[in-house]
């Protein structure tokens, strides 16, 4: 919570937000791996944290400085169908720059020249403990710190038509709003049955459920651990249901001034207003003689 670069950590309990700085300066990998969630619970029980007002405060991403931001593509059958692509037999893995993370209420910046910016509501998994070469998906649960709402924004033309990997259409600034909360794994009764919804200017575009995922969250964590080492604080986007702009009969994409609202059951909500970024002006200077 707070301005960019000046965020302070908070914890919410029973609808009241409390200052978490007596325990940590930031919610990051070392905090999660060091039992930070348990410390936050203990501090709440002991009354160690002061309540804070949040009405007019900006929320930043609920996890700071992740080492990796990984994504699973086409993880919902209906989304693969609307994209005209085969149902994956293994998770499709790609990455985004980790500095795409922004707050759940921050403006969504449309890059200069971008004409096909698309929306995708997704469940994010936050890694709490290192995961390497896990023996089974069952082992993955203890590596998960919790969950958050993720908005996997994409520029479709640059993703698909400029050659190479999807990262080129995925890694612009603000293209991964996260939050508002990191909800601990123990607080989510069934991560495999959460309702998901996204609307643009008040019109519902996506409505789905995590029960329709092809690959479950614990399978995804196990699978990724076979190819790379997951570190505490890493963020994994787990795919989006049908209803993206690219999948409409006549594709529709985000324009300046559009308002995007998204939510996942039990994890909160996000709202973003789209804002066009202008190229930096050219600066010319002459050395004095």
BELHU-V990703 format. One line per field, one symbol per residue. phi: phi as a letter, one per 20 degrees, with the letter a starting at -180 (. if undefined). psi: psi as a letter, one per 40 degrees, with the letter a starting at -180 (. if undefined). A space follows every 50 residues. Layout:
phi: ???
psi: ???
//
This chain:
phi: .pfgncfcfccdblndecfeffdbebebggfffenffffffffffemede fcecgdeedegfcelffccdcdelecgfffffemdfffecgedbccffef fbffcffeeefgnfcceddbfbedddfdbgcblfebgfffgfeefrcbfc defcdffffdddmmefgfeddfgmebgcofceeggfedfbfebdfcbbcc lndfdcbbbffeffdffffffgffffdbeedgnfdcedocffofffefgd gccfcgnfdddbbcgndobcbcdecfeegfffdccdffd
psi: hiihefiiiihhhfehhihededidihadddddefddddddddddefehh iihedeihhaiehhfidihiihifehddddddefiihieihhhiiiheee hiieeiihhhihehefhiihhihhhhhdihhhfididdeddeehdaiihi hgiihdddddeeiaieddeefiieegihadihhideehdgeefhiiihih fehhdhhaieeeidhiddddddddeeeihhiheihhheiiiieiddeidh hhiiiheihhhiihheeaiihhhhhhhiihihhhihhi.
//
